Amino acid sequence: MNKDLSKKIEALTLELTEIPSIVGTREENNVVEKIYQKLKNMAYFKKHPEGVRYVYVKDDPLNRKSVLAMVKGQKGNSNKTVILIGHTDTVGISDYGDLKEYATKPIELAEKLKEISLPQDVLRDLESEEYLFGRGIFDMKCGVATLITLIETISDDIESLEGNIVFAAVCDEEGNSGGMLSLVPELINLQKIEGFEYLAVIDTDYSAPRYDGDNTRYVYVGTVGKLMPSFYIVGAETHAGDPFNGLDPNLIAQAINAEINYNTKYCDIAEGEVTVPPITLRQQDLKSEYSVQTAKTSHLYFNYGTHNSTPDKVMEKFLKGTNKAFQNLIDDLNDEYKNYCNMSGFPYERLPWKARVMSYEELYNKVKSEKGEEVDKLIEDLNKKLLNDPNIDERTFALKIVEGVHRMWSDKDPVVIAYFSPPYYPHIYVRGNSPLEAKLLDVVEQVVHSIDSDYDIQLRKFYPYISDLSYAAAPREDRAIDSLKNNMPGFGIKYSLPIEEMQKLNLPVVNIGPFGKDAHKFTERLEKNYSFNIMPKMVYETIMNLLK
């Protein structure tokens, strides 16, 4: 990469890093406004000021916004268009402890880190001076600085650009992706107005070692998806002094957790690439007070990555696994009860509990058949009530709806209700089956293999970290979308996705990011040479080769 260009990227990376932009705060707008001014001051946008504008997050109490910029090439009359995205927000800085005031000041932070005890690998990178430390410098102020600098470079020679570039610096990626979700309808609208022929989405989010000692630099075509399989568990309460007379919902939750949590048989595999196994993000009973009565209900939910499985397939998989866990629990519980009866000299009879697992959609249909329109009225009233409570997040909203619908059901026996909690991130699997997918794969393979570098750079499928890339497409199968909507209580009310616009966009994606380590840790750091010299060149070559 041109040394002057690399220096510009580095300087802008430091400048953006020094502007705090913690997700979920009003300060997110500070860095967005800085980027807006940077773009407005470019020669191209001085001539075309209409090419830069804000895109506000829909219904956002913080009034957060993203920046959308459009560069139209003047060579030929091509409608081919590449979309570039990068997020402007960061996670918080509480993990820096006493060094919080230096978290976004990379130069000063480096000196302060020398005064504290650090792991050997971190200390080695610090002393090498090959890394820059700071919150967001890696995830992903460097990536955004790269795109802004490339936009300026390309637009300064606009007569040579054949095709168009749309760039978006989006907020709220680390939260609920409000920036990207507000951007998608704008991209569809822009396509209608300008007649753009979108080719692909390029992101420059971070790339990190995949295991200890991994020195490979990765480029990812496609991205991992995410679902949140969730379980509302109804047991049978009893006095703690008579435990076998009831069924503890916490025990059922424990059995489900034991079956699913960290279990690699649930990993989703495509082309030999494997998602991480499911992991519990919450598990708790729903008893609100202390007493010697056991809890009646509990719930838990999992983070689940996808490469290939759509929501309907995921629901089938987890219903089957949960039923197995529930049945094994009942068998084990009967064994324990039999042992207890033998130890105590009591007669043994098999416990009455049955393993029952169903989806929320099945529960709703059962209650609907009993109560008719009454269940819909209940859901409508619950929606209104919960929407008025600012302390109810999307996960709790979904849980409360399941709880309310189950309460109407005449059947009070133990049961597990499986459903999806928000958010949902579709995976994008770039197989090469369509012309757009084939072209992106071909271009990126060529760029990776032709780059002049001493690094081991590998092309992989599926960017492994949840990102805004997921919203460049959505499953097109009716069953997949119906399963999502019908099993995610509050969908379209508390939590919404522009599904139709995502389906229309339907683009292949690639992530070509800077290299570094420890994203979301106080030792977050960016490796300078690859990130300022090699990565920007690959992004530039990918843009230009796609537009050829």
C-alpha positions as CSV (number, residue, x, y, z in Angstrom):
1,M,0.0,0.0,0.0
2,N,1.2,3.5,-0.7
3,K,3.0,4.7,2.4
4,D,1.2,8.1,2.5
5,L,-2.2,6.2,2.3
6,S,-1.1,3.9,5.1
7,K,-0.2,6.9,7.3
8,K,-3.5,8.6,6.5
9,I,-5.4,5.4,7.6
10,E,-3.3,5.2,10.8
11,A,-3.9,8.8,11.6
12,L,-7.6,8.6,11.1
13,T,-7.8,5.3,13.1
14,L,-6.2,7.1,16.1
15,E,-8.5,10.1,15.6
16,L,-11.7,8.0,15.5
17,T,-10.5,5.8,18.4
18,E,-10.1,8.9,20.6
19,I,-13.8,9.7,20.2
20,P,-15.7,7.6,22.7
21,S,-18.7,5.9,21.2
22,I,-19.9,3.3,23.6
23,V,-22.9,1.4,22.3
24,G,-26.3,2.3,23.8
25,T,-25.2,5.9,24.7
26,R,-25.7,9.3,23.0
27,E,-22.0,9.5,22.5
28,E,-22.4,7.1,19.6
29,N,-23.4,10.2,17.6
30,N,-20.2,12.0,18.3
31,V,-18.1,9.7,16.1
32,V,-20.8,9.5,13.4
33,E,-20.9,13.3,13.2
34,K,-17.1,13.4,12.9
35,I,-17.3,10.9,10.0
36,Y,-20.0,13.0,8.4
37,Q,-17.8,16.1,8.5
38,K,-14.8,14.1,7.1
39,L,-16.9,13.0,4.1
40,K,-18.4,16.4,3.6
41,N,-14.9,18.0,3.4
42,M,-13.8,15.7,0.6
43,A,-13.4,17.2,-2.8
44,Y,-15.9,14.9,-4.4
45,F,-18.6,15.6,-1.8
46,K,-18.1,19.3,-2.0
47,K,-19.2,19.0,-5.6
48,H,-21.9,16.4,-4.7
49,P,-23.1,17.4,-1.2
50,E,-26.3,15.4,-1.8
51,G,-24.2,12.2,-1.7
52,V,-23.8,12.3,2.0
53,R,-26.6,12.1,4.6
54,Y,-27.7,10.7,7.9
55,V,-29.9,7.6,8.3
56,Y,-31.6,7.7,11.7
57,V,-32.3,4.6,13.7
58,K,-36.0,3.9,13.7
59,D,-37.9,4.7,17.0
60,D,-34.6,5.2,18.9
61,P,-34.9,7.1,22.2
62,L,-31.2,8.1,21.9
63,N,-31.8,9.5,18.4
64,R,-28.8,7.7,17.1
65,K,-27.9,7.8,13.4
66,S,-25.6,6.3,10.8
67,V,-23.9,8.0,7.8
68,L,-24.7,7.0,4.2
69,A,-22.4,8.2,1.4
70,M,-22.7,7.6,-2.4
71,V,-19.9,7.9,-5.0
72,K,-20.9,7.7,-8.6
73,G,-18.1,6.8,-11.1
74,Q,-17.8,8.9,-14.2
75,K,-16.2,6.3,-16.5
76,G,-18.7,4.7,-18.8
77,N,-22.3,4.4,-17.6
78,S,-22.2,1.3,-15.3
79,N,-24.8,0.7,-12.7
80,K,-22.7,-1.8,-10.9
81,T,-22.4,-0.9,-7.3
82,V,-20.4,-2.2,-4.3
83,I,-21.7,-1.6,-0.7
84,L,-19.1,-0.9,2.0
85,I,-20.1,-1.0,5.7
86,G,-18.3,-0.5,9.0
87,H,-19.7,0.1,12.5
88,T,-18.8,3.1,14.6
89,D,-19.8,2.0,18.1
90,T,-17.7,0.1,20.7
91,V,-18.3,-1.9,23.8
92,G,-17.9,-0.2,27.1
93,I,-14.7,0.6,29.0
94,S,-15.4,-0.7,32.5
95,D,-12.9,-3.5,32.0
96,Y,-10.0,-1.0,32.0
97,G,-10.5,-0.3,35.7
98,D,-8.2,2.5,36.9
99,L,-7.1,3.0,33.3
100,K,-10.5,3.9,32.0
101,E,-9.6,7.5,31.3
102,Y,-6.9,6.2,28.8
103,A,-9.0,3.5,27.2
104,T,-9.6,5.6,24.0
105,K,-6.1,7.2,24.0
106,P,-3.8,4.7,22.4
107,I,-0.5,6.5,22.7
108,E,-1.0,7.3,26.4
109,L,-2.6,3.9,27.1
110,A,0.5,2.1,25.9
111,E,2.7,3.9,28.5
112,K,0.2,3.2,31.3
113,L,0.0,-0.5,30.4
114,K,3.7,-0.8,30.9
115,E,3.1,0.1,34.6
116,I,0.8,-2.9,35.3
117,S,1.1,-6.7,35.3
118,L,0.1,-8.2,31.9
119,P,0.0,-11.7,30.4
120,Q,3.3,-12.6,28.7
121,D,1.8,-12.5,25.1
122,V,0.3,-9.1,25.7
123,L,3.5,-7.8,27.2
124,R,5.4,-9.1,24.2
125,D,3.1,-7.4,21.8
126,L,3.3,-4.2,23.8
127,E,7.1,-4.1,23.9
128,S,7.4,-4.9,20.2
129,E,5.7,-1.6,19.3
130,E,4.1,-3.5,16.4
131,Y,0.6,-3.0,18.0
132,L,-1.7,-0.2,19.0
133,F,-3.8,-0.6,22.1
134,G,-7.2,0.9,22.8
135,R,-10.9,0.4,23.0
136,G,-12.4,0.2,19.6
137,I,-9.1,0.6,17.7
138,F,-9.4,-3.0,16.5
139,D,-13.2,-3.4,16.7
140,M,-13.6,-1.5,14.5
141,K,-12.3,2.1,14.1
142,C,-9.4,0.9,11.9
143,G,-11.8,-0.8,9.5
144,V,-13.9,2.4,9.3
145,A,-10.9,4.6,8.8
146,T,-9.7,2.3,6.0
147,L,-13.0,2.6,4.2
148,I,-13.2,6.4,4.6
149,T,-9.6,6.8,3.3
150,L,-10.3,4.5,0.3
151,I,-13.5,6.4,-0.5
152,E,-11.5,9.7,-0.6
153,T,-8.7,8.1,-2.8
154,I,-11.1,6.6,-5.2
155,S,-13.3,9.7,-5.5
156,D,-10.3,11.9,-6.1
157,D,-9.9,10.1,-9.4
158,I,-13.6,9.8,-10.1
159,E,-13.1,10.0,-13.9
160,S,-11.4,6.6,-13.7
161,L,-14.1,4.9,-11.6
162,E,-16.5,2.7,-13.6
163,G,-19.4,1.9,-11.4
164,N,-20.5,3.1,-8.0
165,I,-19.8,2.8,-4.3
166,V,-22.2,3.1,-1.4
167,F,-20.6,3.5,2.0
168,A,-22.3,3.3,5.3
169,A,-20.8,4.0,8.8
170,V,-23.4,2.4,11.0
171,C,-24.1,2.7,14.7
172,D,-25.3,0.1,17.3
173,E,-23.6,-3.0,15.8
174,E,-22.5,-4.0,19.3
175,G,-26.1,-3.8,20.5
176,N,-29.2,-4.5,18.5
177,S,-27.8,-3.6,15.0
178,G,-30.3,-0.7,14.8
179,G,-28.0,1.1,12.4
180,M,-27.8,-1.7,9.9
181,L,-31.5,-2.6,10.2
182,S,-32.4,1.1,9.4
183,L,-29.9,1.1,6.6
184,V,-31.3,-1.9,4.7
185,P,-34.6,-0.2,3.6
186,E,-32.6,2.8,2.6
187,L,-30.4,0.6,0.3
188,I,-33.4,-0.8,-1.4
189,N,-34.9,2.7,-1.8
190,L,-31.6,3.9,-3.2
191,Q,-31.5,1.0,-5.6
192,K,-34.9,2.0,-7.0
193,I,-34.0,5.7,-7.3
194,E,-30.5,5.3,-8.8
195,G,-31.0,2.0,-10.7
196,F,-28.0,0.5,-8.9
197,E,-27.0,-3.1,-9.6
198,Y,-25.7,-4.2,-6.2
199,L,-22.9,-6.8,-6.4
200,A,-21.8,-7.5,-2.8
201,V,-21.3,-6.1,0.6
202,I,-17.8,-5.6,2.0
203,D,-17.2,-5.2,5.7
204,T,-13.8,-4.4,7.4
205,D,-14.6,-5.7,10.8
206,Y,-11.8,-7.3,12.8
207,S,-10.0,-10.6,12.1
208,A,-8.2,-12.4,15.0
209,P,-6.3,-15.6,15.7
210,R,-8.7,-18.6,15.8
211,Y,-6.5,-20.5,18.4
212,D,-3.4,-19.9,20.5
213,G,-0.4,-19.5,18.2
214,D,-2.4,-18.9,15.1
215,N,-0.6,-16.4,12.9
216,T,-2.8,-16.8,9.9
217,R,-4.6,-13.7,8.4
218,Y,-8.1,-14.6,7.4
219,V,-10.5,-13.2,4.8
220,Y,-14.1,-14.5,5.1
221,V,-16.6,-14.8,2.3
222,G,-20.0,-15.3,4.0
223,T,-20.9,-14.9,7.7
224,V,-22.1,-16.9,10.6
225,G,-25.7,-16.6,11.8
226,K,-27.3,-16.6,15.2
227,L,-30.5,-17.8,16.8
228,M,-31.4,-17.9,20.5
229,P,-33.2,-21.2,21.3
230,S,-35.1,-20.5,24.5
231,F,-37.1,-22.7,26.9
232,Y,-40.0,-21.9,29.3
233,I,-40.2,-24.7,31.7
234,V,-43.2,-25.6,33.8
235,G,-42.7,-28.0,36.7
236,A,-44.8,-29.0,39.6
237,E,-44.3,-27.2,42.8
238,T,-44.0,-29.0,46.2
239,H,-42.9,-28.4,49.7
240,A,-39.1,-28.8,50.0
241,G,-39.7,-31.4,52.7
242,D,-41.5,-33.6,50.1
243,P,-39.4,-33.2,47.0
244,F,-40.6,-36.3,45.1
245,N,-44.1,-35.0,45.2
246,G,-43.2,-32.3,42.7
247,L,-41.0,-31.7,39.7
248,D,-38.4,-29.0,40.1
249,P,-38.2,-26.9,36.9
250,N,-34.6,-26.0,37.7
251,L,-33.8,-29.7,37.5
252,I,-35.4,-29.8,34.0
253,A,-33.4,-26.7,33.0
254,Q,-30.3,-28.4,34.3
255,A,-31.0,-31.4,32.2
256,I,-31.5,-29.3,29.1
257,N,-28.3,-27.4,29.8
258,A,-26.4,-30.6,30.2
259,E,-27.7,-31.9,26.9
260,I,-27.1,-28.7,24.9
261,N,-24.5,-26.5,26.5
262,Y,-21.0,-27.0,24.9
263,N,-22.3,-30.1,23.0
264,T,-20.5,-30.2,19.7
265,K,-23.1,-32.5,18.2
266,Y,-25.2,-29.3,17.8
267,C,-22.4,-27.5,15.9
268,D,-23.6,-26.4,12.5
269,I,-21.2,-27.5,9.7
270,A,-20.9,-26.5,6.1
271,E,-17.9,-27.2,3.8
272,G,-15.9,-28.4,6.8
273,E,-16.3,-25.1,8.7
274,V,-17.8,-25.5,12.1
275,T,-19.7,-23.1,14.3
276,V,-18.9,-22.9,18.0
277,P,-21.3,-25.2,20.1
278,P,-24.3,-23.6,21.9
279,I,-23.7,-21.9,25.2
280,T,-26.1,-20.7,27.8
281,L,-26.6,-17.0,28.1
282,R,-29.2,-17.2,30.9
283,Q,-30.7,-19.7,33.3
284,Q,-33.0,-18.8,36.2
285,D,-36.2,-19.8,37.9
286,L,-39.1,-17.4,37.9
287,K,-40.0,-17.6,41.6
288,S,-40.2,-14.0,42.9
289,E,-40.1,-14.6,46.7
290,Y,-38.4,-16.9,49.3
291,S,-40.4,-19.8,50.7
292,V,-39.9,-23.5,51.2
293,Q,-42.1,-24.2,48.2
294,T,-40.1,-25.1,45.1
295,A,-40.4,-23.0,42.0
296,K,-43.2,-23.6,39.5
297,T,-41.4,-22.3,36.4
298,S,-37.9,-21.5,35.1
299,H,-36.3,-20.5,31.8
300,L,-33.0,-20.5,29.9
301,Y,-31.7,-19.6,26.5
302,F,-28.7,-20.4,24.4
303,N,-26.5,-18.6,21.9
304,Y,-26.5,-20.7,18.8
305,G,-24.5,-20.1,15.7
306,T,-25.6,-21.3,12.2
307,H,-23.8,-21.9,8.9
308,N,-26.5,-23.9,7.2
309,S,-29.6,-24.4,9.4
310,T,-32.6,-22.2,9.0
311,P,-35.0,-21.4,12.0
312,D,-37.3,-24.3,11.2
313,K,-34.5,-26.8,11.1
314,V,-33.0,-25.4,14.4
315,M,-36.4,-25.7,16.1
316,E,-36.7,-29.3,15.0
317,K,-33.2,-30.1,16.3
318,F,-33.7,-28.5,19.7
319,L,-37.2,-30.0,20.2
320,K,-35.6,-33.4,19.7
321,G,-32.7,-32.8,22.0
322,T,-34.8,-31.3,24.7
323,N,-37.3,-34.2,24.6
324,K,-34.4,-36.6,25.0
325,A,-33.0,-34.6,28.0
326,F,-36.4,-34.4,29.7
327,Q,-37.0,-38.2,29.3
328,N,-33.6,-39.0,30.6
329,L,-34.3,-36.8,33.6
330,I,-37.5,-38.6,34.4
331,D,-35.8,-41.9,34.2
332,D,-33.0,-40.8,36.5
333,L,-35.5,-39.2,38.9
334,N,-37.4,-42.5,39.1
335,D,-34.1,-44.3,39.9
336,E,-33.4,-41.8,42.7
337,Y,-36.9,-42.1,44.0
338,K,-36.7,-45.9,44.0
339,N,-33.4,-45.7,45.9
340,Y,-34.9,-43.3,48.4
341,C,-37.9,-45.6,48.9
342,N,-35.6,-48.6,49.5
343,M,-33.5,-46.6,51.9
344,S,-36.6,-45.4,53.8
345,G,-38.6,-48.6,53.8
346,F,-41.4,-46.9,51.7
347,P,-43.4,-48.6,48.9
348,Y,-42.2,-47.5,45.4
349,E,-44.5,-46.5,42.6
350,R,-43.2,-44.9,39.4
351,L,-43.6,-41.1,39.5
352,P,-46.4,-39.7,37.3
353,W,-44.3,-37.2,35.3
354,K,-44.1,-37.4,31.5
355,A,-41.6,-35.8,29.1
356,R,-43.5,-33.2,27.1
357,V,-41.8,-30.7,24.8
358,M,-43.5,-28.4,22.3
359,S,-42.9,-25.3,20.3
360,Y,-44.5,-21.9,21.2
361,E,-46.4,-22.2,17.9
362,E,-47.9,-25.6,19.1
363,L,-48.7,-24.1,22.5
364,Y,-50.5,-21.1,20.8
365,N,-52.5,-23.4,18.6
366,K,-53.6,-25.5,21.6
367,V,-54.7,-22.5,23.6
368,K,-56.4,-21.0,20.5
369,S,-58.4,-24.1,20.1
370,E,-59.6,-23.8,23.7
371,K,-60.0,-20.0,24.1
372,G,-60.5,-18.7,20.6
373,E,-60.1,-15.0,20.1
374,E,-59.5,-14.6,23.9
375,V,-55.8,-15.6,23.5
376,D,-55.3,-13.0,20.8
377,K,-56.8,-10.4,23.0
378,L,-54.5,-11.4,25.9
379,I,-51.4,-11.1,23.6
380,E,-52.6,-7.7,22.4
381,D,-53.1,-6.4,25.9
382,L,-49.7,-7.9,27.0
383,N,-48.0,-6.2,24.1
384,K,-49.4,-2.8,25.0
385,K,-48.5,-3.3,28.7
386,L,-45.0,-4.5,28.1
387,L,-44.2,-1.9,25.5
388,N,-44.9,0.8,28.1
389,D,-42.2,-0.6,30.5
390,P,-38.7,0.7,29.5
391,N,-37.1,-2.0,31.7
392,I,-38.5,-4.9,29.6
393,D,-36.0,-5.9,26.9
394,E,-36.7,-8.0,23.9
395,R,-35.8,-11.3,25.7
396,T,-38.0,-10.6,28.7
397,F,-40.8,-9.4,26.4
398,A,-40.8,-12.8,24.6
399,L,-40.7,-14.7,27.8
400,K,-43.7,-12.8,29.2
401,I,-45.8,-13.6,26.2
402,V,-45.0,-17.3,26.5
403,E,-45.8,-17.1,30.2
404,G,-49.1,-15.4,29.5
405,V,-50.3,-17.7,26.8
406,H,-49.4,-20.8,28.9
407,R,-51.3,-19.5,31.8
408,M,-54.5,-19.6,29.7
409,W,-54.0,-23.2,28.9
410,S,-56.2,-25.7,30.9
411,D,-53.4,-28.2,31.0
412,K,-51.2,-27.5,34.0
413,D,-48.9,-30.6,33.9
414,P,-45.1,-30.1,33.5
415,V,-44.1,-29.1,30.0
416,V,-41.2,-27.4,28.2
417,I,-42.1,-24.7,25.7
418,A,-39.4,-24.0,23.1
419,Y,-39.3,-20.7,21.3
420,F,-36.8,-18.1,19.9
421,S,-35.7,-15.0,21.8
422,P,-34.4,-12.0,19.8
423,P,-32.1,-11.2,18.1
424,Y,-31.9,-13.2,14.9
425,Y,-28.9,-12.9,12.6
426,P,-29.2,-14.9,9.3
427,H,-26.1,-16.8,8.2
428,I,-25.0,-16.0,4.7
429,Y,-23.5,-19.1,2.9
430,V,-21.8,-18.1,-0.3
431,R,-21.8,-21.3,-2.3
432,G,-21.0,-19.8,-5.7
433,N,-24.4,-21.0,-7.1
434,S,-25.5,-17.5,-8.3
435,P,-23.6,-15.2,-10.7
436,L,-23.0,-12.7,-7.8
437,E,-21.7,-15.4,-5.5
438,A,-19.5,-16.8,-8.1
439,K,-18.0,-13.4,-9.0
440,L,-17.3,-12.5,-5.4
441,L,-15.6,-15.8,-4.7
442,D,-13.6,-15.5,-7.9
443,V,-12.5,-11.9,-7.1
444,V,-11.6,-12.5,-3.5
445,E,-9.7,-15.7,-4.3
446,Q,-7.7,-13.8,-6.9
447,V,-7.0,-10.9,-4.5
448,V,-5.9,-13.2,-1.7
449,H,-3.6,-15.3,-3.9
450,S,-2.0,-12.4,-5.7
451,I,-1.3,-10.0,-2.8
452,D,2.4,-9.4,-2.3
453,S,2.9,-10.2,1.4
454,D,4.9,-12.2,3.8
455,Y,1.8,-13.2,5.7
456,D,-0.1,-16.5,5.4
457,I,-3.4,-15.2,4.2
458,Q,-6.3,-17.7,3.9
459,L,-9.7,-17.5,2.4
460,R,-12.4,-19.0,4.6
461,K,-16.2,-19.2,4.6
462,F,-18.3,-17.7,7.3
463,Y,-17.0,-14.7,9.2
464,P,-17.1,-16.3,12.7
465,Y,-18.2,-13.3,14.8
466,I,-21.8,-12.0,14.8
467,S,-21.9,-8.9,12.6
468,D,-24.1,-6.6,10.5
469,L,-23.2,-8.6,7.4
470,S,-26.0,-11.0,8.4
471,Y,-28.6,-8.4,7.3
472,A,-27.5,-8.3,3.7
473,A,-29.9,-11.3,3.0
474,A,-32.5,-13.5,4.7
475,P,-33.8,-17.0,4.1
476,R,-36.2,-17.1,1.2
477,E,-37.9,-20.4,2.2
478,D,-41.4,-19.7,3.5
479,R,-41.1,-22.4,6.2
480,A,-37.9,-20.9,7.6
481,I,-39.4,-17.4,8.0
482,D,-42.8,-18.7,9.2
483,S,-41.0,-20.8,11.9
484,L,-39.0,-17.7,13.0
485,K,-42.1,-15.4,13.2
486,N,-44.4,-18.0,14.7
487,N,-41.9,-19.1,17.4
488,M,-40.6,-15.6,18.4
489,P,-43.2,-14.0,20.6
490,G,-43.2,-10.2,20.1
491,F,-41.8,-10.4,16.5
492,G,-43.0,-7.3,14.7
493,I,-44.0,-5.7,18.0
494,K,-41.0,-5.3,20.3
495,Y,-38.5,-6.7,17.9
496,S,-38.6,-6.2,14.1
497,L,-36.5,-7.1,11.1
498,P,-36.9,-5.7,7.6
499,I,-37.2,-9.3,6.3
500,E,-38.7,-8.4,2.9
501,E,-36.0,-5.8,2.2
502,M,-33.3,-8.2,3.3
503,Q,-34.7,-10.8,0.9
504,K,-34.7,-8.3,-1.9
505,L,-31.1,-7.2,-1.1
506,N,-30.0,-10.9,-1.1
507,L,-26.3,-10.1,-1.5
508,P,-23.1,-12.2,-1.0
509,V,-20.8,-10.7,1.6
510,V,-17.1,-10.6,2.5
511,N,-15.1,-9.4,5.5
512,I,-11.6,-8.2,4.9
513,G,-10.5,-6.9,8.3
514,P,-7.5,-5.6,10.2
515,F,-5.6,-8.1,12.3
516,G,-5.3,-7.9,16.0
517,K,-6.1,-9.6,19.3
518,D,-8.4,-9.5,22.3
519,A,-11.5,-7.7,21.0
520,H,-13.8,-6.7,23.9
521,K,-10.9,-7.0,26.4
522,F,-8.9,-4.3,28.0
523,T,-5.9,-5.7,26.1
524,E,-7.6,-5.0,22.7
525,R,-4.9,-4.3,20.2
526,L,-4.3,-3.8,16.5
527,E,-1.3,-5.1,14.5
528,K,0.0,-2.1,12.5
529,N,1.7,-3.5,9.5
530,Y,-1.0,-5.8,8.2
531,S,-3.8,-3.5,9.2
532,F,-2.4,-0.3,7.6
533,N,-0.6,-1.8,4.6
534,I,-1.9,-5.2,3.5
535,M,-5.5,-5.2,4.4
536,P,-6.4,-1.8,2.8
537,K,-4.8,-3.0,-0.4
538,M,-6.9,-6.1,-0.5
539,V,-10.1,-4.1,0.2
540,Y,-9.2,-1.7,-2.6
541,E,-8.4,-4.5,-5.1
542,T,-11.7,-6.3,-4.2
543,I,-13.7,-3.1,-4.8
544,M,-12.1,-2.4,-8.1
545,N,-12.1,-6.0,-9.4
546,L,-15.8,-6.4,-8.6
547,L,-16.6,-3.2,-10.5
548,K,-14.7,-4.3,-13.6
